[in-house]
């Protein structure tokens, strides 16, 4: 699946094709959670406030599907 997010520096929409793995605990000054996406070579951490609405909805649906199992 293609997950999109807003690039902090350029403001452009970017994407990752990594598999959503979960969330980090809220960290930093503002207590933001980071979404963890695993690719073949690495992990990508993206703060929740930079995720697009479509990606947030897809993550929520995936989490709800896993809760039903």
Phi, psi and omega in degrees: 000153181257116179256131183250153179206162180267127178292129184295321185280310186267338183081002180278156176277128179239175180214161171226149177255015179294164178271131179293126183253336182147199183237150170275160173294156178303126184228169175081184183296320182266358177069034182284141172274152178243133174282136180255122176242127181258128173252182180299321188259337190202179171249141177246127178250124182233126179297144185298332182285351176260352179288143177284165180299321179298318180292318177301318179295319180295320179294317180298318179295319179295319180294320179293323178295321179289330178291332181286340184283000000 
